[in-house]
Amino acid sequence: MGFGGISIWQLLIVLVIVLLLFGTKRLRNIGSDLGNAVKGFKNSIKDGEAQQEQDQQAQNQAKIEQREGEVIEGEAQKEKDKDKV
């Protein structure tokens, strides 16, 4: 018994029939097209992750720049103490 009740011999017969119908050249072309599609899909996933990381870094940088103008209360108190002296 093979996969789901299909024996190895039945799989070989189906493979031979497919080879006779399509030929090796056409099957090779289909295989390379499928490989290129998978490769393109993986590349677009990587590009999407890189873009998402860049967006996150830009958001973090914007938050840092926004907080640079804020004065922490302890620092403001030190400035007032310096002015009194």
PDB file of N, CA, C and O in Angstrom:
ATOM      1  N   MET A   1       0.844  -1.191   0.000  1.00  0.00           N
ATOM      2  CA  MET A   1       0.000   0.000   0.000  1.00  0.00           C
ATOM      3  C   MET A   1       0.885   1.249   0.000  1.00  0.00           C
ATOM      4  O   MET A   1       1.892   1.317   0.705  1.00  0.00           O
ATOM      5  N   GLY A   2       0.495   2.205  -0.784  1.00  0.00           N
ATOM      6  CA  GLY A   2       1.226   3.459  -0.871  1.00  0.00           C
ATOM      7  C   GLY A   2       0.429   4.575  -0.249  1.00  0.00           C
ATOM      8  O   GLY A   2      -0.010   4.486   0.897  1.00  0.00           O
ATOM      9  N   PHE A   3       0.253   5.604  -1.005  1.00  0.00           N
ATOM     10  CA  PHE A   3      -0.442   6.799  -0.532  1.00  0.00           C
ATOM     11  C   PHE A   3      -1.945   6.641  -0.736  1.00  0.00           C
ATOM     12  O   PHE A   3      -2.413   6.590  -1.873  1.00  0.00           O
ATOM     13  N   GLY A   4      -2.692   6.565   0.341  1.00  0.00           N
ATOM     14  CA  GLY A   4      -4.144   6.512   0.258  1.00  0.00           C
ATOM     15  C   GLY A   4      -4.675   5.345  -0.559  1.00  0.00           C
ATOM     16  O   GLY A   4      -5.686   5.488  -1.247  1.00  0.00           O
ATOM     17  N   GLY A   5      -4.026   4.214  -0.500  1.00  0.00           N
ATOM     18  CA  GLY A   5      -4.489   3.047  -1.237  1.00  0.00           C
ATOM     19  C   GLY A   5      -3.924   2.935  -2.636  1.00  0.00           C
ATOM     20  O   GLY A   5      -4.294   2.017  -3.368  1.00  0.00           O
ATOM     21  N   ILE A   6      -3.031   3.847  -3.039  1.00  0.00           N
ATOM     22  CA  ILE A   6      -2.409   3.782  -4.365  1.00  0.00           C
ATOM     23  C   ILE A   6      -1.035   3.155  -4.201  1.00  0.00           C
ATOM     24  O   ILE A   6      -0.226   3.611  -3.393  1.00  0.00           O
ATOM     25  N   SER A   7      -0.775   2.104  -4.973  1.00  0.00           N
ATOM     26  CA  SER A   7       0.507   1.412  -4.845  1.00  0.00           C
ATOM     27  C   SER A   7       1.578   2.126  -5.669  1.00  0.00           C
ATOM     28  O   SER A   7       1.282   3.011  -6.472  1.00  0.00           O
ATOM     29  N   ILE A   8       2.809   1.728  -5.453  1.00  0.00           N
ATOM     30  CA  ILE A   8       3.945   2.293  -6.185  1.00  0.00           C
ATOM     31  C   ILE A   8       3.789   2.025  -7.678  1.00  0.00           C
ATOM     32  O   ILE A   8       4.080   2.901  -8.493  1.00  0.00           O
ATOM     33  N   TRP A   9       3.339   0.838  -8.048  1.00  0.00           N
ATOM     34  CA  TRP A   9       3.182   0.474  -9.461  1.00  0.00           C
ATOM     35  C   TRP A   9       2.153   1.367 -10.140  1.00  0.00           C
ATOM     36  O   TRP A   9       2.342   1.762 -11.291  1.00  0.00           O
ATOM     37  N   GLN A  10       1.091   1.683  -9.459  1.00  0.00           N
ATOM     38  CA  GLN A  10       0.074   2.562 -10.039  1.00  0.00           C
ATOM     39  C   GLN A  10       0.623   3.971 -10.228  1.00  0.00           C
ATOM     40  O   GLN A  10       0.321   4.629 -11.224  1.00  0.00           O
ATOM     41  N   LEU A  11       1.418   4.431  -9.286  1.00  0.00           N
ATOM     42  CA  LEU A  11       2.044   5.748  -9.425  1.00  0.00           C
ATOM     43  C   LEU A  11       3.007   5.777 -10.608  1.00  0.00           C
ATOM     44  O   LEU A  11       3.055   6.764 -11.342  1.00  0.00           O
ATOM     45  N   LEU A  12       3.766   4.712 -10.798  1.00  0.00           N
ATOM     46  CA  LEU A  12       4.696   4.637 -11.928  1.00  0.00           C
ATOM     47  C   LEU A  12       3.948   4.643 -13.255  1.00  0.00           C
ATOM     48  O   LEU A  12       4.375   5.298 -14.206  1.00  0.00           O
ATOM     49  N   ILE A  13       2.836   3.921 -13.326  1.00  0.00           N
ATOM     50  CA  ILE A  13       2.043   3.896 -14.552  1.00  0.00           C
ATOM     51  C   ILE A  13       1.500   5.282 -14.871  1.00  0.00           C
ATOM     52  O   ILE A  13       1.532   5.708 -16.026  1.00  0.00           O
ATOM     53  N   VAL A  14       1.009   5.980 -13.870  1.00  0.00           N
ATOM     54  CA  VAL A  14       0.512   7.348 -14.072  1.00  0.00           C
ATOM     55  C   VAL A  14       1.642   8.255 -14.533  1.00  0.00           C
ATOM     56  O   VAL A  14       1.440   9.088 -15.417  1.00  0.00           O
ATOM     57  N   LEU A  15       2.819   8.111 -13.955  1.00  0.00           N
ATOM     58  CA  LEU A  15       3.972   8.922 -14.350  1.00  0.00           C
ATOM     59  C   LEU A  15       4.344   8.677 -15.802  1.00  0.00           C
ATOM     60  O   LEU A  15       4.626   9.626 -16.535  1.00  0.00           O
ATOM     61  N   VAL A  16       4.350   7.428 -16.228  1.00  0.00           N
ATOM     62  CA  VAL A  16       4.674   7.098 -17.620  1.00  0.00           C
ATOM     63  C   VAL A  16       3.639   7.704 -18.562  1.00  0.00           C
ATOM     64  O   VAL A  16       3.998   8.229 -19.616  1.00  0.00           O
ATOM     65  N   ILE A  17       2.376   7.638 -18.203  1.00  0.00           N
ATOM     66  CA  ILE A  17       1.320   8.203 -19.051  1.00  0.00           C
ATOM     67  C   ILE A  17       1.486   9.720 -19.158  1.00  0.00           C
ATOM     68  O   ILE A  17       1.345  10.283 -20.244  1.00  0.00           O
ATOM     69  N   VAL A  18       1.781  10.376 -18.047  1.00  0.00           N
ATOM     70  CA  VAL A  18       1.987  11.832 -18.060  1.00  0.00           C
ATOM     71  C   VAL A  18       3.181  12.181 -18.931  1.00  0.00           C
ATOM     72  O   VAL A  18       3.120  13.144 -19.696  1.00  0.00           O
ATOM     73  N   LEU A  19       4.267  11.421 -18.834  1.00  0.00           N
ATOM     74  CA  LEU A  19       5.445  11.673 -19.673  1.00  0.00           C
ATOM     75  C   LEU A  19       5.116  11.506 -21.151  1.00  0.00           C
ATOM     76  O   LEU A  19       5.574  12.291 -21.981  1.00  0.00           O
ATOM     77  N   LEU A  20       4.333  10.498 -21.483  1.00  0.00           N
ATOM     78  CA  LEU A  20       3.971  10.276 -22.878  1.00  0.00           C
ATOM     79  C   LEU A  20       3.069  11.391 -23.413  1.00  0.00           C
ATOM     80  O   LEU A  20       3.204  11.805 -24.565  1.00  0.00           O
ATOM     81  N   LEU A  21       2.163  11.866 -22.586  1.00  0.00           N
ATOM     82  CA  LEU A  21       1.240  12.911 -23.021  1.00  0.00           C
ATOM     83  C   LEU A  21       1.931  14.259 -23.203  1.00  0.00           C
ATOM     84  O   LEU A  21       1.750  14.922 -24.224  1.00  0.00           O
ATOM     85  N   PHE A  22       2.715  14.656 -22.217  1.00  0.00           N
ATOM     86  CA  PHE A  22       3.295  15.999 -22.226  1.00  0.00           C
ATOM     87  C   PHE A  22       4.722  16.044 -22.748  1.00  0.00           C
ATOM     88  O   PHE A  22       5.129  17.059 -23.315  1.00  0.00           O
ATOM     89  N   GLY A  23       5.474  15.008 -22.581  1.00  0.00           N
ATOM     90  CA  GLY A  23       6.875  15.016 -22.987  1.00  0.00           C
ATOM     91  C   GLY A  23       7.748  15.634 -21.917  1.00  0.00           C
ATOM     92  O   GLY A  23       7.291  16.422 -21.088  1.00  0.00           O
ATOM     93  N   THR A  24       9.003  15.262 -21.955  1.00  0.00           N
ATOM     94  CA  THR A  24       9.925  15.716 -20.906  1.00  0.00           C
ATOM     95  C   THR A  24      10.212  17.210 -21.009  1.00  0.00           C
ATOM     96  O   THR A  24      10.376  17.879 -19.988  1.00  0.00           O
ATOM     97  N   LYS A  25      10.274  17.743 -22.235  1.00  0.00           N
ATOM     98  CA  LYS A  25      10.597  19.161 -22.396  1.00  0.00           C
ATOM     99  C   LYS A  25       9.501  20.039 -21.793  1.00  0.00           C
ATOM    100  O   LYS A  25       9.793  21.013 -21.098  1.00  0.00           O
ATOM    101  N   ARG A  26       8.268  19.701 -22.054  1.00  0.00           N
ATOM    102  CA  ARG A  26       7.165  20.503 -21.528  1.00  0.00           C
ATOM    103  C   ARG A  26       7.084  20.383 -20.003  1.00  0.00           C
ATOM    104  O   ARG A  26       6.821  21.371 -19.318  1.00  0.00           O
ATOM    105  N   LEU A  27       7.308  19.185 -19.474  1.00  0.00           N
ATOM    106  CA  LEU A  27       7.298  19.013 -18.022  1.00  0.00           C
ATOM    107  C   LEU A  27       8.435  19.800 -17.375  1.00  0.00           C
ATOM    108  O   LEU A  27       8.275  20.361 -16.291  1.00  0.00           O
ATOM    109  N   ARG A  28       9.590  19.836 -18.052  1.00  0.00           N
ATOM    110  CA  ARG A  28      10.718  20.611 -17.526  1.00  0.00           C
ATOM    111  C   ARG A  28      10.362  22.093 -17.496  1.00  0.00           C
ATOM    112  O   ARG A  28      10.680  22.793 -16.535  1.00  0.00           O
ATOM    113  N   ASN A  29       9.703  22.568 -18.548  1.00  0.00           N
ATOM    114  CA  ASN A  29       9.286  23.978 -18.591  1.00  0.00           C
ATOM    115  C   ASN A  29       8.280  24.284 -17.483  1.00  0.00           C
ATOM    116  O   ASN A  29       8.368  25.321 -16.826  1.00  0.00           O
ATOM    117  N   ILE A  30       7.341  23.391 -17.282  1.00  0.00           N
ATOM    118  CA  ILE A  30       6.352  23.584 -16.222  1.00  0.00           C
ATOM    119  C   ILE A  30       7.045  23.613 -14.865  1.00  0.00           C
ATOM    120  O   ILE A  30       6.716  24.433 -14.009  1.00  0.00           O
ATOM    121  N   GLY A  31       8.013  22.707 -14.674  1.00  0.00           N
ATOM    122  CA  GLY A  31       8.759  22.670 -13.404  1.00  0.00           C
ATOM    123  C   GLY A  31       9.550  23.937 -13.169  1.00  0.00           C
ATOM    124  O   GLY A  31       9.567  24.462 -12.055  1.00  0.00           O
ATOM    125  N   SER A  32      10.207  24.438 -14.207  1.00  0.00           N
ATOM    126  CA  SER A  32      11.000  25.663 -14.021  1.00  0.00           C
ATOM    127  C   SER A  32      10.082  26.865 -13.784  1.00  0.00           C
ATOM    128  O   SER A  32      10.405  27.744 -12.984  1.00  0.00           O
ATOM    129  N   ASP A  33       8.941  26.906 -14.477  1.00  0.00           N
ATOM    130  CA  ASP A  33       7.980  27.997 -14.237  1.00  0.00           C
ATOM    131  C   ASP A  33       7.464  27.968 -12.806  1.00  0.00           C
ATOM    132  O   ASP A  33       7.340  29.005 -12.155  1.00  0.00           O
ATOM    133  N   LEU A  34       7.168  26.778 -12.334  1.00  0.00           N
ATOM    134  CA  LEU A  34       6.689  26.644 -10.958  1.00  0.00           C
ATOM    135  C   LEU A  34       7.784  27.054  -9.965  1.00  0.00           C
ATOM    136  O   LEU A  34       7.508  27.720  -8.967  1.00  0.00           O
ATOM    137  N   GLY A  35       9.026  26.650 -10.248  1.00  0.00           N
ATOM    138  CA  GLY A  35      10.147  27.039  -9.384  1.00  0.00           C
ATOM    139  C   GLY A  35      10.347  28.538  -9.347  1.00  0.00           C
ATOM    140  O   GLY A  35      10.596  29.110  -8.285  1.00  0.00           O
ATOM    141  N   ASN A  36      10.240  29.185 -10.512  1.00  0.00           N
ATOM    142  CA  ASN A  36      10.378  30.648 -10.564  1.00  0.00           C
ATOM    143  C   ASN A  36       9.251  31.343  -9.809  1.00  0.00           C
ATOM    144  O   ASN A  36       9.465  32.373  -9.170  1.00  0.00           O
ATOM    145  N   ALA A  37       8.059  30.777  -9.886  1.00  0.00           N
ATOM    146  CA  ALA A  37       6.931  31.369  -9.161  1.00  0.00           C
ATOM    147  C   ALA A  37       7.152  31.282  -7.655  1.00  0.00           C
ATOM    148  O   ALA A  37       6.886  32.241  -6.931  1.00  0.00           O
ATOM    149  N   VAL A  38       7.634  30.147  -7.188  1.00  0.00           N
ATOM    150  CA  VAL A  38       7.901  29.978  -5.753  1.00  0.00           C
ATOM    151  C   VAL A  38       9.017  30.920  -5.315  1.00  0.00           C
ATOM    152  O   VAL A  38       8.943  31.529  -4.247  1.00  0.00           O
ATOM    153  N   LYS A  39      10.045  31.036  -6.143  1.00  0.00           N
ATOM    154  CA  LYS A  39      11.168  31.927  -5.832  1.00  0.00           C
ATOM    155  C   LYS A  39      10.707  33.382  -5.751  1.00  0.00           C
ATOM    156  O   LYS A  39      11.105  34.114  -4.845  1.00  0.00           O
ATOM    157  N   GLY A  40       9.866  33.797  -6.700  1.00  0.00           N
ATOM    158  CA  GLY A  40       9.322  35.159  -6.677  1.00  0.00           C
ATOM    159  C   GLY A  40       8.461  35.403  -5.459  1.00  0.00           C
ATOM    160  O   GLY A  40       8.494  36.487  -4.877  1.00  0.00           O
ATOM    161  N   PHE A  41       7.688  34.401  -5.068  1.00  0.00           N
ATOM    162  CA  PHE A  41       6.847  34.527  -3.881  1.00  0.00           C
ATOM    163  C   PHE A  41       7.699  34.718  -2.640  1.00  0.00           C
ATOM    164  O   PHE A  41       7.397  35.574  -1.808  1.00  0.00           O
ATOM    165  N   LYS A  42       8.763  33.930  -2.503  1.00  0.00           N
ATOM    166  CA  LYS A  42       9.650  34.064  -1.342  1.00  0.00           C
ATOM    167  C   LYS A  42      10.318  35.433  -1.315  1.00  0.00           C
ATOM    168  O   LYS A  42      10.442  36.049  -0.256  1.00  0.00           O
ATOM    169  N   ASN A  43      10.750  35.908  -2.488  1.00  0.00           N
ATOM    170  CA  ASN A  43      11.398  37.226  -2.548  1.00  0.00           C
ATOM    171  C   ASN A  43      10.430  38.334  -2.149  1.00  0.00           C
ATOM    172  O   ASN A  43      10.815  39.269  -1.448  1.00  0.00           O
ATOM    173  N   SER A  44       9.179  38.237  -2.589  1.00  0.00           N
ATOM    174  CA  SER A  44       8.222  39.284  -2.230  1.00  0.00           C
ATOM    175  C   SER A  44       7.889  39.248  -0.744  1.00  0.00           C
ATOM    176  O   SER A  44       7.614  40.290  -0.150  1.00  0.00           O
ATOM    177  N   ILE A  45       7.911  38.067  -0.135  1.00  0.00           N
ATOM    178  CA  ILE A  45       7.702  37.981   1.316  1.00  0.00           C
ATOM    179  C   ILE A  45       8.861  38.649   2.044  1.00  0.00           C
ATOM    180  O   ILE A  45       8.646  39.394   3.000  1.00  0.00           O
ATOM    181  N   LYS A  46      10.095  38.387   1.597  1.00  0.00           N
ATOM    182  CA  LYS A  46      11.265  39.012   2.222  1.00  0.00           C
ATOM    183  C   LYS A  46      11.219  40.526   2.063  1.00  0.00           C
ATOM    184  O   LYS A  46      11.532  41.260   3.001  1.00  0.00           O
ATOM    185  N   ASP A  47      10.827  40.999   0.872  1.00  0.00           N
ATOM    186  CA  ASP A  47      10.729  42.441   0.636  1.00  0.00           C
ATOM    187  C   ASP A  47       9.666  43.070   1.532  1.00  0.00           C
ATOM    188  O   ASP A  47       9.860  44.166   2.058  1.00  0.00           O
ATOM    189  N   GLY A  48       8.554  42.379   1.702  1.00  0.00           N
ATOM    190  CA  GLY A  48       7.494  42.880   2.576  1.00  0.00           C
ATOM    191  C   GLY A  48       7.944  42.976   4.014  1.00  0.00           C
ATOM    192  O   GLY A  48       7.620  43.940   4.707  1.00  0.00           O
ATOM    193  N   GLU A  49       8.698  41.974   4.475  1.00  0.00           N
ATOM    194  CA  GLU A  49       9.210  42.007   5.851  1.00  0.00           C
ATOM    195  C   GLU A  49      10.223  43.129   6.021  1.00  0.00           C
ATOM    196  O   GLU A  49      10.236  43.801   7.053  1.00  0.00           O
ATOM    197  N   ALA A  50      11.076  43.338   5.014  1.00  0.00           N
ATOM    198  CA  ALA A  50      12.064  44.416   5.089  1.00  0.00           C
ATOM    199  C   ALA A  50      11.367  45.774   5.119  1.00  0.00           C
ATOM    200  O   ALA A  50      11.768  46.665   5.868  1.00  0.00           O
ATOM    201  N   GLN A  51      10.324  45.931   4.304  1.00  0.00           N
ATOM    202  CA  GLN A  51       9.583  47.186   4.282  1.00  0.00           C
ATOM    203  C   GLN A  51       8.901  47.433   5.621  1.00  0.00           C
ATOM    204  O   GLN A  51       8.872  48.562   6.109  1.00  0.00           O
ATOM    205  N   GLN A  52       8.354  46.380   6.213  1.00  0.00           N
ATOM    206  CA  GLN A  52       7.690  46.504   7.504  1.00  0.00           C
ATOM    207  C   GLN A  52       8.700  46.912   8.580  1.00  0.00           C
ATOM    208  O   GLN A  52       8.388  47.721   9.454  1.00  0.00           O
ATOM    209  N   GLU A  53       9.897  46.355   8.515  1.00  0.00           N
ATOM    210  CA  GLU A  53      10.941  46.707   9.484  1.00  0.00           C
ATOM    211  C   GLU A  53      11.360  48.160   9.321  1.00  0.00           C
ATOM    212  O   GLU A  53      11.578  48.855  10.313  1.00  0.00           O
ATOM    213  N   GLN A  54      11.475  48.631   8.070  1.00  0.00           N
ATOM    214  CA  GLN A  54      11.832  50.030   7.829  1.00  0.00           C
ATOM    215  C   GLN A  54      10.752  50.966   8.351  1.00  0.00           C
ATOM    216  O   GLN A  54      11.055  52.012   8.925  1.00  0.00           O
ATOM    217  N   ASP A  55       9.491  50.592   8.153  1.00  0.00           N
ATOM    218  CA  ASP A  55       8.391  51.410   8.665  1.00  0.00           C
ATOM    219  C   ASP A  55       8.432  51.496  10.189  1.00  0.00           C
ATOM    220  O   ASP A  55       8.198  52.560  10.762  1.00  0.00           O
ATOM    221  N   GLN A  56       8.729  50.375  10.837  1.00  0.00           N
ATOM    222  CA  GLN A  56       8.809  50.347  12.303  1.00  0.00           C
ATOM    223  C   GLN A  56       9.946  51.240  12.793  1.00  0.00           C
ATOM    224  O   GLN A  56       9.790  51.967  13.774  1.00  0.00           O
ATOM    225  N   GLN A  57      11.094  51.184  12.105  1.00  0.00           N
ATOM    226  CA  GLN A  57      12.221  52.030  12.490  1.00  0.00           C
ATOM    227  C   GLN A  57      11.893  53.504  12.291  1.00  0.00           C
ATOM    228  O   GLN A  57      12.284  54.343  13.103  1.00  0.00           O
ATOM    229  N   ALA A  58      11.181  53.821  11.222  1.00  0.00           N
ATOM    230  CA  ALA A  58      10.798  55.210  10.973  1.00  0.00           C
ATOM    231  C   ALA A  58       9.839  55.704  12.054  1.00  0.00           C
ATOM    232  O   ALA A  58       9.945  56.847  12.498  1.00  0.00           O
ATOM    233  N   GLN A  59       8.912  54.861  12.478  1.00  0.00           N
ATOM    234  CA  GLN A  59       7.995  55.240  13.545  1.00  0.00           C
ATOM    235  C   GLN A  59       8.747  55.467  14.852  1.00  0.00           C
ATOM    236  O   GLN A  59       8.476  56.429  15.571  1.00  0.00           O
ATOM    237  N   ASN A  60       9.690  54.581  15.158  1.00  0.00           N
ATOM    238  CA  ASN A  60      10.486  54.742  16.380  1.00  0.00           C
ATOM    239  C   ASN A  60      11.290  56.031  16.335  1.00  0.00           C
ATOM    240  O   ASN A  60      11.377  56.743  17.336  1.00  0.00           O
ATOM    241  N   GLN A  61      11.881  56.340  15.178  1.00  0.00           N
ATOM    242  CA  GLN A  61      12.667  57.559  15.040  1.00  0.00           C
ATOM    243  C   GLN A  61      11.776  58.788  15.208  1.00  0.00           C
ATOM    244  O   GLN A  61      12.189  59.769  15.826  1.00  0.00           O
ATOM    245  N   ALA A  62      10.566  58.746  14.668  1.00  0.00           N
ATOM    246  CA  ALA A  62       9.641  59.871  14.805  1.00  0.00           C
ATOM    247  C   ALA A  62       9.263  60.076  16.269  1.00  0.00           C
ATOM    248  O   ALA A  62       9.157  61.215  16.724  1.00  0.00           O
ATOM    249  N   LYS A  63       9.060  58.991  17.009  1.00  0.00           N
ATOM    250  CA  LYS A  63       8.740  59.112  18.430  1.00  0.00           C
ATOM    251  C   LYS A  63       9.906  59.725  19.196  1.00  0.00           C
ATOM    252  O   LYS A  63       9.707  60.555  20.083  1.00  0.00           O
ATOM    253  N   ILE A  64      11.117  59.314  18.851  1.00  0.00           N
ATOM    254  CA  ILE A  64      12.307  59.857  19.526  1.00  0.00           C
ATOM    255  C   ILE A  64      12.424  61.350  19.239  1.00  0.00           C
ATOM    256  O   ILE A  64      12.676  62.137  20.151  1.00  0.00           O
ATOM    257  N   GLU A  65      12.245  61.748  17.983  1.00  0.00           N
ATOM    258  CA  GLU A  65      12.347  63.160  17.621  1.00  0.00           C
ATOM    259  C   GLU A  65      11.249  63.984  18.295  1.00  0.00           C
ATOM    260  O   GLU A  65      11.473  65.140  18.656  1.00  0.00           O
ATOM    261  N   GLN A  66      10.083  63.402  18.463  1.00  0.00           N
ATOM    262  CA  GLN A  66       8.985  64.106  19.108  1.00  0.00           C
ATOM    263  C   GLN A  66       9.297  64.329  20.581  1.00  0.00           C
ATOM    264  O   GLN A  66       8.963  65.375  21.137  1.00  0.00           O
ATOM    265  N   ARG A  67       9.928  63.361  21.208  1.00  0.00           N
ATOM    266  CA  ARG A  67      10.218  63.464  22.641  1.00  0.00           C
ATOM    267  C   ARG A  67      11.445  64.318  22.937  1.00  0.00           C
ATOM    268  O   ARG A  67      11.650  64.712  24.085  1.00  0.00           O
ATOM    269  N   GLU A  68      12.267  64.615  21.933  1.00  0.00           N
ATOM    270  CA  GLU A  68      13.467  65.417  22.161  1.00  0.00           C
ATOM    271  C   GLU A  68      13.115  66.820  22.638  1.00  0.00           C
ATOM    272  O   GLU A  68      13.860  67.413  23.417  1.00  0.00           O
ATOM    273  N   GLY A  69      11.995  67.352  22.181  1.00  0.00           N
ATOM    274  CA  GLY A  69      11.588  68.699  22.562  1.00  0.00           C
ATOM    275  C   GLY A  69      10.994  68.777  23.952  1.00  0.00           C
ATOM    276  O   GLY A  69      10.886  69.864  24.518  1.00  0.00           O
ATOM    277  N   GLU A  70      10.608  67.648  24.507  1.00  0.00           N
ATOM    278  CA  GLU A  70      10.003  67.629  25.834  1.00  0.00           C
ATOM    279  C   GLU A  70      11.074  67.828  26.900  1.00  0.00           C
ATOM    280  O   GLU A  70      12.198  67.346  26.761  1.00  0.00           O
ATOM    281  N   VAL A  71      10.716  68.540  27.965  1.00  0.00           N
ATOM    282  CA  VAL A  71      11.639  68.763  29.075  1.00  0.00           C
ATOM    283  C   VAL A  71      11.174  67.904  30.235  1.00  0.00           C
ATOM    284  O   VAL A  71      10.007  67.942  30.626  1.00  0.00           O
ATOM    285  N   ILE A  72      12.087  67.141  30.772  1.00  0.00           N
ATOM    286  CA  ILE A  72      11.762  66.315  31.923  1.00  0.00           C
ATOM    287  C   ILE A  72      11.735  67.217  33.147  1.00  0.00           C
ATOM    288  O   ILE A  72      12.570  68.113  33.272  1.00  0.00           O
ATOM    289  N   GLU A  73      10.791  66.995  34.050  1.00  0.00           N
ATOM    290  CA  GLU A  73      10.567  67.881  35.183  1.00  0.00           C
ATOM    291  C   GLU A  73      11.822  68.020  36.043  1.00  0.00           C
ATOM    292  O   GLU A  73      12.113  69.116  36.522  1.00  0.00           O
ATOM    293  N   GLY A  74      12.549  66.967  36.243  1.00  0.00           N
ATOM    294  CA  GLY A  74      13.770  67.032  37.043  1.00  0.00           C
ATOM    295  C   GLY A  74      14.796  67.944  36.407  1.00  0.00           C
ATOM    296  O   GLY A  74      15.507  68.657  37.114  1.00  0.00           O
ATOM    297  N   GLU A  75      14.886  67.939  35.119  1.00  0.00           N
ATOM    298  CA  GLU A  75      15.826  68.808  34.423  1.00  0.00           C
ATOM    299  C   GLU A  75      15.379  70.259  34.526  1.00  0.00           C
ATOM    300  O   GLU A  75      16.208  71.159  34.663  1.00  0.00           O
ATOM    301  N   ALA A  76      14.096  70.483  34.462  1.00  0.00           N
ATOM    302  CA  ALA A  76      13.585  71.847  34.573  1.00  0.00           C
ATOM    303  C   ALA A  76      13.876  72.398  35.965  1.00  0.00           C
ATOM    304  O   ALA A  76      14.194  73.579  36.108  1.00  0.00           O
ATOM    305  N   GLN A  77      13.770  71.559  36.988  1.00  0.00           N
ATOM    306  CA  GLN A  77      14.054  71.976  38.358  1.00  0.00           C
ATOM    307  C   GLN A  77      15.527  72.336  38.497  1.00  0.00           C
ATOM    308  O   GLN A  77      15.851  73.311  39.174  1.00  0.00           O
ATOM    309  N   LYS A  78      16.414  71.591  37.887  1.00  0.00           N
ATOM    310  CA  LYS A  78      17.843  71.877  37.952  1.00  0.00           C
ATOM    311  C   LYS A  78      18.137  73.228  37.305  1.00  0.00           C
ATOM    312  O   LYS A  78      18.964  73.996  37.799  1.00  0.00           O
ATOM    313  N   GLU A  79      17.452  73.511  36.193  1.00  0.00           N
ATOM    314  CA  GLU A  79      17.644  74.786  35.514  1.00  0.00           C
ATOM    315  C   GLU A  79      17.206  75.950  36.404  1.00  0.00           C
ATOM    316  O   GLU A  79      17.864  76.990  36.445  1.00  0.00           O
ATOM    317  N   LYS A  80      16.095  75.769  37.114  1.00  0.00           N
ATOM    318  CA  LYS A  80      15.615  76.810  38.000  1.00  0.00           C
ATOM    319  C   LYS A  80      16.580  77.027  39.140  1.00  0.00           C
ATOM    320  O   LYS A  80      16.815  78.166  39.545  1.00  0.00           O
ATOM    321  N   ASP A  81      17.150  75.942  39.669  1.00  0.00           N
ATOM    322  CA  ASP A  81      18.111  76.047  40.773  1.00  0.00           C
ATOM    323  C   ASP A  81      19.371  76.778  40.311  1.00  0.00           C
ATOM    324  O   ASP A  81      19.948  77.555  41.071  1.00  0.00           O
ATOM    325  N   LYS A  82      19.796  76.537  39.082  1.00  0.00           N
ATOM    326  CA  LYS A  82      20.984  77.216  38.547  1.00  0.00           C
ATOM    327  C   LYS A  82      20.722  78.709  38.402  1.00  0.00           C
ATOM    328  O   LYS A  82      21.608  79.526  38.650  1.00  0.00           O
ATOM    329  N   ASP A  83      19.520  79.059  38.006  1.00  0.00           N
ATOM    330  CA  ASP A  83      19.184  80.466  37.824  1.00  0.00           C
ATOM    331  C   ASP A  83      19.157  81.213  39.159  1.00  0.00           C
ATOM    332  O   ASP A  83      19.478  82.400  39.203  1.00  0.00           O
ATOM    333  N   LYS A  84      18.785  80.544  40.232  1.00  0.00           N
ATOM    334  CA  LYS A  84      18.707  81.178  41.544  1.00  0.00           C
ATOM    335  C   LYS A  84      20.085  81.490  42.096  1.00  0.00           C
ATOM    336  O   LYS A  84      20.246  82.449  42.851  1.00  0.00           O
ATOM    337  N   VAL A  85      21.075  80.702  41.734  1.00  0.00           N
ATOM    338  CA  VAL A  85      22.398  80.870  42.301  1.00  0.00           C
ATOM    339  C   VAL A  85      23.150  81.957  41.657  1.00  0.00           C
ATOM    340  O   VAL A  85      24.292  82.223  42.030  1.00  0.00           O
TER     341      VAL A  85
END
